[in-house]
Amino acid sequence: MPEQLSYCAGLVRRHDHDRFLTALFAPEPVREHLWVLYAFNIEIARIRELVSEPLLGEIRLQWWREGIDAIYAGHGVRTHPVLEALEVAVRLCALPRRPFDSLIDAHTESFSPNAPVNLEELENHADAASAGVMRLAMGIAGGQAPDAAIRHAGIGWALTGVLRNIGIHASRRQVFLPGDMMRAEGLEPESVFSCRHGPELRRVMVSFAQIAGGHLAAARQALPAPSRQIMPVLLPITLADIYLRQIRRPDHDPFRIAAPIPAFRRQARLLWAMLTKRF
């Protein structure tokens, strides 16, 4: 890794350290292009954290959408380090336009304060957002994989993120657990917002973790022997297994900030996955 990181690499290192580590296993210049894509995803994903009203978020997302318009129209790139680097990645890797639109649309939906109506709605959102990033990353890596594998991997990673961030979302009066699953267990959103870790929430979390793990297993079944070329794109779900084990522990409290898993442990897990070609 170079001593001086690019702007995009530094952004990913600060805000999405897991994906930063997985990209390290890709060769140059693939590594840098992956960081550019992940930096773009960070920029549009964190808008939700920066605005107080959905309309303001939609205005900011429209700015990024117009930036993508300019890249594909060849009308000149807006002055922004992520968009400028993304233009190079799009051109050199021949990335399609549609996944970018789907990704931005998915983040527009995330401004809603209401929980997803059901699991299907949440999975569709995760397919467009999380799996959408993986599809674009696959284009950067230059390899191929069944779309079923990418879809399940992206959804499994996203659902794991929902579980890991229940406390953060609750602090913003948001909950992304499916409404039908909460109702089935008698869990009210206000209970989550008040940071009450009762048996109802525990049961929803355990069931939800099983669903996330099922998507990870389905991804591996759809792609039992991935090539080394595409492994860095799929590596995040290797870390999802660790996070799901933490969440399944009886003493796990979603409202308590847990000590992060040390980088060396995550790196060791990723290295083993690369050596064995088992994500």
C-alpha positions as CSV (number, residue, x, y, z in Angstrom):
1,M,0.0,0.0,0.0
2,P,1.5,3.4,-0.9
3,E,2.4,5.7,1.9
4,Q,0.2,8.5,0.5
5,L,-3.3,7.4,-0.1
6,S,-5.5,9.0,-2.7
7,Y,-8.4,11.1,-1.6
8,C,-10.9,8.2,-2.3
9,A,-8.8,5.6,-0.6
10,G,-8.5,7.8,2.5
11,L,-12.2,8.4,2.5
12,V,-12.9,4.7,2.4
13,R,-10.3,3.9,5.0
14,R,-12.1,6.4,7.4
15,H,-15.7,5.5,6.7
16,D,-15.8,1.9,5.3
17,H,-12.7,0.2,6.7
18,D,-13.9,-3.3,5.9
19,R,-14.2,-2.6,2.2
20,F,-10.9,-0.7,2.4
21,L,-9.2,-3.9,3.6
22,T,-10.8,-6.1,1.0
23,A,-9.7,-3.8,-1.9
24,L,-6.1,-4.2,-0.7
25,F,-6.2,-7.8,-2.1
26,A,-6.9,-6.5,-5.6
27,P,-4.0,-5.6,-8.0
28,E,-3.4,-2.1,-9.1
29,P,-5.1,-0.2,-10.8
30,V,-8.2,-2.3,-9.9
31,R,-7.6,-1.5,-6.2
32,E,-7.8,2.2,-6.8
33,H,-10.9,1.9,-9.0
34,L,-12.6,-0.1,-6.2
35,W,-11.8,2.6,-3.7
36,V,-13.2,5.2,-6.0
37,L,-16.5,3.2,-6.3
38,Y,-16.7,2.7,-2.6
39,A,-16.0,6.4,-2.0
40,F,-18.9,7.3,-4.3
41,N,-21.1,4.9,-2.3
42,I,-20.0,6.5,1.0
43,E,-20.8,10.0,-0.4
44,I,-24.4,9.2,-1.3
45,A,-25.0,6.9,1.7
46,R,-24.0,9.4,4.3
47,I,-26.3,12.1,3.0
48,R,-29.0,10.5,5.2
49,E,-26.8,11.3,8.3
50,L,-26.1,14.9,7.2
51,V,-29.6,16.3,6.5
52,S,-32.6,17.0,8.7
53,E,-35.3,16.7,6.1
54,P,-35.8,14.3,3.2
55,L,-36.2,17.1,0.7
56,L,-32.7,18.3,1.5
57,G,-31.4,14.8,1.0
58,E,-33.1,14.5,-2.3
59,I,-31.5,17.7,-3.5
60,R,-28.1,16.5,-2.5
61,L,-28.7,13.1,-4.3
62,Q,-29.9,15.0,-7.4
63,W,-26.5,16.8,-7.4
64,W,-24.7,13.4,-7.5
65,R,-27.2,12.1,-10.2
66,E,-26.4,15.1,-12.4
67,G,-22.7,14.4,-11.8
68,I,-23.2,10.9,-13.1
69,D,-25.2,12.3,-16.1
70,A,-22.2,14.5,-17.0
71,I,-19.8,11.6,-16.8
72,Y,-21.9,9.4,-19.2
73,A,-22.8,12.3,-21.5
74,G,-19.2,13.3,-21.8
75,H,-20.0,17.0,-21.0
76,G,-17.2,17.5,-18.5
77,V,-17.0,16.3,-15.0
78,R,-18.0,18.4,-12.0
79,T,-15.2,19.6,-9.8
80,H,-15.2,17.0,-7.0
81,P,-12.4,14.5,-6.3
82,V,-14.7,11.5,-6.2
83,L,-16.6,12.4,-9.4
84,E,-13.3,13.2,-11.2
85,A,-11.8,9.8,-10.2
86,L,-15.1,8.0,-11.0
87,E,-15.1,9.4,-14.5
88,V,-11.7,7.6,-15.1
89,A,-13.0,4.4,-13.6
90,V,-16.2,4.4,-15.7
91,R,-14.2,5.1,-18.9
92,L,-11.4,2.6,-18.3
93,C,-13.7,-0.2,-16.9
94,A,-16.6,0.5,-19.2
95,L,-19.0,0.5,-16.3
96,P,-22.8,0.5,-17.2
97,R,-25.0,3.4,-16.2
98,R,-28.0,1.6,-14.9
99,P,-26.5,0.3,-11.6
100,F,-25.6,3.9,-10.6
101,D,-29.2,5.0,-11.2
102,S,-30.5,2.1,-9.1
103,L,-28.0,2.8,-6.4
104,I,-29.0,6.5,-6.1
105,D,-32.7,5.6,-6.3
106,A,-32.2,3.1,-3.4
107,H,-30.7,5.8,-1.2
108,T,-33.5,8.1,-2.0
109,E,-35.9,5.6,-0.4
110,S,-33.7,5.4,2.7
111,F,-34.9,9.0,3.8
112,S,-38.2,7.5,4.8
113,P,-38.6,7.3,8.6
114,N,-40.8,4.3,8.3
115,A,-39.6,0.7,8.6
116,P,-39.7,-1.5,5.5
117,V,-43.2,-3.0,5.2
118,N,-41.8,-6.5,4.9
119,L,-38.7,-8.5,4.3
120,E,-39.2,-8.5,0.5
121,E,-39.1,-4.7,0.5
122,L,-35.9,-4.6,2.4
123,E,-34.3,-7.3,0.3
124,N,-35.2,-5.4,-2.9
125,H,-33.6,-2.3,-1.4
126,A,-30.5,-4.2,-0.5
127,D,-30.3,-5.7,-4.0
128,A,-30.3,-2.3,-5.6
129,A,-27.9,-0.7,-3.1
130,S,-25.5,-3.3,-1.6
131,A,-25.6,-5.8,-4.4
132,G,-25.6,-2.9,-6.9
133,V,-22.2,-1.8,-5.5
134,M,-20.9,-5.4,-5.9
135,R,-22.1,-5.6,-9.5
136,L,-20.2,-2.4,-10.3
137,A,-17.2,-3.7,-8.4
138,M,-17.3,-6.9,-10.4
139,G,-17.1,-4.9,-13.6
140,I,-14.0,-3.2,-12.2
141,A,-12.4,-6.5,-11.3
142,G,-13.1,-7.7,-14.8
143,G,-14.4,-11.1,-13.7
144,Q,-17.7,-12.9,-13.9
145,A,-20.1,-14.5,-11.4
146,P,-23.7,-15.6,-11.5
147,D,-26.0,-12.7,-10.6
148,A,-27.6,-14.9,-8.0
149,A,-24.3,-15.1,-6.1
150,I,-23.9,-11.3,-6.3
151,R,-27.5,-10.7,-5.3
152,H,-27.3,-13.0,-2.2
153,A,-23.9,-11.7,-1.2
154,G,-25.0,-8.1,-1.4
155,I,-28.3,-8.7,0.5
156,G,-26.5,-10.8,3.2
157,W,-24.0,-8.0,3.7
158,A,-26.7,-5.3,3.8
159,L,-28.8,-7.2,6.3
160,T,-25.8,-7.8,8.5
161,G,-25.3,-4.0,8.4
162,V,-28.9,-3.4,9.5
163,L,-28.3,-5.6,12.6
164,R,-25.0,-4.0,13.4
165,N,-26.4,-0.5,13.2
166,I,-29.7,-0.8,15.1
167,G,-28.5,1.5,17.8
168,I,-27.2,4.2,15.4
169,H,-30.5,4.1,13.4
170,A,-32.5,4.3,16.6
171,S,-30.7,7.5,17.6
172,R,-32.0,9.1,14.4
173,R,-35.5,7.6,15.1
174,Q,-35.1,5.2,12.2
175,V,-35.6,1.4,12.2
176,F,-34.8,-0.8,9.2
177,L,-36.0,-4.1,10.6
178,P,-39.0,-5.3,8.5
179,G,-42.4,-4.2,9.9
180,D,-44.0,-7.6,9.5
181,M,-41.3,-9.3,11.5
182,M,-41.6,-6.7,14.3
183,R,-45.4,-7.0,14.4
184,A,-45.2,-10.8,14.6
185,E,-43.1,-10.5,17.8
186,G,-45.0,-7.6,19.3
187,L,-42.1,-5.2,18.8
188,E,-43.0,-1.5,18.5
189,P,-40.7,1.1,16.8
190,E,-40.9,3.3,19.9
191,S,-39.4,0.5,21.9
192,V,-36.4,0.5,19.6
193,F,-36.1,4.3,19.6
194,S,-36.0,4.2,23.4
195,C,-33.2,1.7,23.2
196,R,-35.0,-1.0,25.1
197,H,-33.4,-4.3,24.5
198,G,-36.2,-6.6,25.4
199,P,-37.1,-10.2,24.5
200,E,-39.2,-9.0,21.5
201,L,-36.2,-7.3,19.9
202,R,-34.0,-10.2,20.7
203,R,-36.3,-12.6,18.9
204,V,-36.5,-10.4,15.8
205,M,-32.7,-10.0,15.7
206,V,-32.1,-13.8,16.0
207,S,-34.6,-14.5,13.2
208,F,-33.1,-11.7,11.1
209,A,-29.6,-13.0,11.6
210,Q,-30.7,-16.4,10.3
211,I,-32.1,-14.8,7.2
212,A,-28.8,-12.9,6.6
213,G,-26.8,-16.0,7.1
214,G,-29.1,-17.8,4.7
215,H,-28.2,-15.3,2.0
216,L,-24.5,-15.7,2.6
217,A,-24.9,-19.5,2.3
218,A,-26.9,-19.1,-0.9
219,A,-24.2,-16.9,-2.4
220,R,-21.5,-19.6,-1.7
221,Q,-23.8,-22.3,-3.1
222,A,-24.3,-20.2,-6.3
223,L,-20.5,-19.7,-6.7
224,P,-18.6,-22.5,-5.0
225,A,-15.3,-21.9,-6.8
226,P,-14.7,-18.1,-7.3
227,S,-11.7,-17.0,-9.3
228,R,-8.9,-15.1,-7.6
229,Q,-9.8,-12.2,-9.8
230,I,-13.2,-11.6,-8.3
231,M,-12.4,-12.6,-4.7
232,P,-11.7,-9.0,-3.5
233,V,-15.3,-8.1,-4.5
234,L,-16.8,-10.9,-2.5
235,L,-14.6,-10.7,0.6
236,P,-16.9,-8.5,2.6
237,I,-19.2,-11.4,3.3
238,T,-16.3,-13.3,4.9
239,L,-16.4,-10.6,7.6
240,A,-20.2,-10.8,7.8
241,D,-19.9,-14.2,9.3
242,I,-17.8,-12.8,12.2
243,Y,-20.4,-10.0,12.8
244,L,-23.3,-12.4,12.7
245,R,-21.6,-14.6,15.3
246,Q,-21.3,-11.6,17.6
247,I,-24.9,-10.6,17.1
248,R,-26.1,-14.2,17.9
249,R,-24.4,-14.2,21.3
250,P,-26.9,-14.0,24.1
251,D,-25.1,-11.1,25.7
252,H,-25.1,-8.9,22.6
253,D,-26.6,-5.5,23.2
254,P,-27.4,-3.6,19.9
255,F,-27.5,-0.3,21.8
256,R,-24.0,-0.7,23.4
257,I,-21.0,0.3,21.3
258,A,-19.0,-2.9,21.0
259,A,-15.2,-2.8,20.7
260,P,-14.3,-3.1,17.0
261,I,-12.7,-6.3,15.8
262,P,-9.0,-5.5,15.5
263,A,-7.8,-4.8,11.9
264,F,-5.2,-7.6,12.1
265,R,-7.9,-10.2,12.9
266,R,-10.0,-9.0,10.0
267,Q,-6.9,-9.0,7.7
268,A,-6.0,-12.5,8.8
269,R,-9.5,-13.7,8.0
270,L,-9.5,-12.1,4.6
271,L,-6.0,-13.5,3.8
272,W,-7.2,-17.0,4.7
273,A,-10.2,-16.6,2.4
274,M,-8.0,-15.4,-0.5
275,L,-5.5,-18.3,0.0
276,T,-8.3,-20.9,0.1
277,K,-10.6,-19.1,-2.4
278,R,-13.5,-19.5,0.0
279,F,-15.4,-16.4,0.7
